[in-house]
Amino acid sequence: MSEVMEKIKQAKVEYKSEVKPTWCPGCGDYGVLAAFIRALGELKIPTHKLSIVSGIGCSSRFPHFVRGYNLHTVHGRALPVALGVKIANPELEVFVVGGDGDGFAIGGGHIPHVARRNPDMVYIILDNAIYGLTKGQVSPTSTLTMMTTTTPYGALEPPLNPVMLLLAYGATFVARGFSSNTKQLTQLIVEATKHKGFAAVHVISPCPTFNMEITFDFVRERVVEIPPEHDPTNKIKAFELASAQDKIYTGIFYREERPTFEETLDKIVAKFDGNIDESVKKERISKLFEQFA
């Protein structure tokens, strides 16, 4: 057995849970899970320091399949929950996993505020351009020509561009991968995790059950790796690559270094000297108990 295969095998033993994935046969999410497990093996993150938070959707079943202190939360609220986890225990490696509907429809209002706060965590978006768990409704990234159970004659709204939105919102690390290219995706997750700040990895993960338009073949014909000469500190160029119509670029679009939310919070907390009279503390606590009793 090759050294690479031995590492993959060991990573599965270390990080894969006893719960078997329940995705449809051929789902792109299997590739994302494989890449994530391999990335964890490469990063050697102890399971007691690993936390995966998800919302609702096919991709949000992710936390069940990986060992760690994980949370399967409510629709669209994975990011604020994950931020709470990170604030409560900054030592944890926090990953947020969700889909295009969970992230850019009901949860779309959370992304810009988490991005500007810049907490040190990774957001992996599994984009299948459809609502799969609820059996095939139009999503924020569905094309205008896509016929679904809610758009039998085609969609009314043009699709959102997740990478362009993440760049505009101020995410300090923005990348895109393709679920079939697990080798590249593994390295993108590794780089995102090593980045200090809010790192977002948009993954095109086709749904073979309900999305007959954005198929694996459709993506393979258009996917191109970002040229090696691209400067990831150039946001204007990152926008140009993200806005390409004839190609789907994968790789790291943008990264920048700026203070994390935790670092900023620590500086603010340090300004408080902690000198509150004990009687004042007791009075405040008593009032709180009275209010919520």
N, C-alpha and C positions, 0 to 999 in steps of 0.2 A: 504493500500500500504506500502511495506517495506521501510526502510530508504534508502537502496541502490537504489531501483527503483525510489524513489522520487528524489534522486540526479541526476540520469540519465535523468529523465524527465526535471528537471530544467536546466541541462546542454544543452539539446536540444533546449530549449526555448532561452537560453542565446546566444548560439554559432551557431546554425544551421541557414543558410540563407534561403531565400524564394525560391532559385533556387533548383529544384529537380535534384538529380543525374541522369545522362544519361547513366550509365553503363549497360551492358547487364544483364539480369536476372541471378543471381547466381554468379556474378563476386566477386572475393575475395576483391576487393577494398571497397565494402560496409562495410565489417568487419573492415577494417583499418580506415575508416571514423568514424564508431561507437566508436572505441577505442580512436581515436584522440579527439572526442567531449567529451568523458568521462574524458580523461586526462586533457583537458582544464578546465572542471568543478572542478576537484580535485585540480588543480593548482590555480584556481581562477584568471586567467589572464584577465585583462580588455580588451575588444575588441579594444579599441583605442590604446592599446600597443601590439597588435597582428599583425604580418605580415607574410603571407604565399606566397612564391615565387615558381613557377613551370616552367617547360619547355614545351615540347610537347609530347603528348601521352595520353592514357586512364587515367592513374593516374594523369597526369598533369592538369586534369579538377578540381582537388581537391579544389583549391582556390575559385572557384565559389560557393561551397557548405557550406562555413564557413564564418561567419562574421569577418571582420578585414580589415586592409589595405593591400590588396593582389595584386599580380602581376602574370599574366599568360604570360610568356615571350616566347622567341624563343627556338628552338630545341637545347638542350645541354648546354644552357647558364644560367641556373637557379642559379648555385652556384656563379659565379662572380657578377651577379645582386644582389643576396642576400647579398654578402659581401659588396657591395656598400651601400645597405640599412642599414646594421649594422653599418658601419663607419659613415654614415650620421646621424643616430639616435641610439646610443648605448643603449638607454633605451627600445627599442623595443625588444620583444621576436620574433626572426626570425626563421621560419621553412621553409625548402626547401623540396618540394615533387616532386619525379620523378620516372621514371621506369628504368628497366635494360638497355633498348636501349638508352634512353635519358642520363643516367648517365655513362654507361660504353662503349658506342660506340662513338657517336659524341661528348659527353661531357666528355669522359674519361680523357682527358688531364687536366681538371680543378681540379679533385678530389685530386691528390697528393699535389698540391700547396695550395689549401684551407686547407687541413689536416695539412700541416706543419706550416701554418700561425696560425692555432688554434683559429679562431673567435668563439665567444660564440653564437653558433646557432646549430640547430638540422636538420640533413639531413635524411629524411625518404624515403627509396628506396622500391618501390612496385614492386617486381620482379615476373613477370608471365612467364618469359623465352620465350617470343615471342613478336613480334610487333602486338598488337591487334588493334590499331586505324586504321592502314593501311591494315587490314584484313589478318594477319597471315603470316608474314615473319620471317625468322630465326633471333634470337637476340644473343647478346654476352653470354647469359647464357643458350641458348638452348643446349640440349644434342646432341651427335653425331648421335643418331638413330632417331632424330626427323624429320619427314617429313612435310615440310611446302610448301607454294606457291613458295618460292625461293630455296628450297632444297627438291624436290620431291623424291629423292633417298637417303636422309639423309644428315646431315651436314658435312662439310669438316673440320671445326675447333672444337677442344674440348672447352667446356664451361669455362668461367672465374669463379673464386670463389670470389664473392664480399667481403665476410668477411675477407679472407686472404689478399686481396688487401688493404682493409681499415686498417688492422693491419700493413701491410708493409709500407703504406704511412704515418703512424704516427698519425692517428686519436686517440684522447685521450679518447674516449668512443666508444666502438663497441659492438653492440648487434644484436640479430636476433629474430624475432617473426614469428608467423604464423597467417594469417588473420582470421582463424577460432577460435583461442584462444584469444578472445577479452579481457578477464580478464588479462591474462599475458601481452598482448600487451599494454594495458592501462598503466600498471605499468612500462613497459620498456620506454614508451614515457615520463611518469612522471619523471623517473630517468634520462633520457637523457636531459630533460629540466632543471632539477636541477643542472646538471653537468656544471661546468664552463669551456667551451672550445668547440671544434668541436665534436659533438656527432652524430654518425651515427647508424641508426636503419635499418637493412636489414630485409624486411618483405617478406616472401613467400606468394604470393597472386595469386592463380591459376586462369587461364583464361578458363572457361568452354566452350567457343565458338570456340577458335582456337587451344588450346593446349590440345590434347587428351592424352598426355603422362604424364605430371606432373599435375595430377588431385588432388582433395581434398583427395580422398582415398589413392592415391600414397603417399602423404605427411603424412597423419595421420599414416600410417603403419611404417613410418621411423622417425617421429619427437620424440625427447626426450629432456626433460629439462636438462640444464647443472646441474650436481650434486652440491648440496649446499656446499660441501667442496672445490669446485674450488676457487682458489685464483685469483681474477680478476686483480691483479697487476702483475701476472706472464704471460708475453707475449709469452714465449715459449709454455707454456701449452695452452694458447689461440689458438696458431697456430695448435697445435695438435688436439684440439677439432674442429677447423674450417676445418681441412683437412680430417676428418672422412669420409669414403666412404660408410659405411653401415648404418650410422645414420645421422639425420639432427638435430643438437643441437640448442636449443633455450634458450635465456637468455642473460645475460651480459658476454661477453667473456673477455673484458679488459676495464680498466679505469686507468687513471693516471692524476695527477695534474701538470700543468705547466702554465706559464703565457699566458694569452689570447692575441690575436692580438691587441685588443683594448688597453689593459694595456701596451703592448710594444710600440704601436703607441703614447700613451699619454706621455711616458717617452721621446721619441724622440722629440715630439713637445715641451715638456717642456724645452729642451735644447736651443730652439730658443728664443731669448730675444725680438723679435718683432720690433727691432729698424731698420726700413727702412725709409729712407728719403722720405717725401711725394712727392717730385718732381720725384724721381725715380719710385715710385708706378704709378704716372700718366703717365710717359713715357712708362712704360711697358704695361699698360692697353691700351694706345693709339696704340701701335704697334700691340697688339692683335686684336683690332678692325679693324685696317687697313688690317691685314693679313686675317681675316675671313669675312670682309664686302662683 
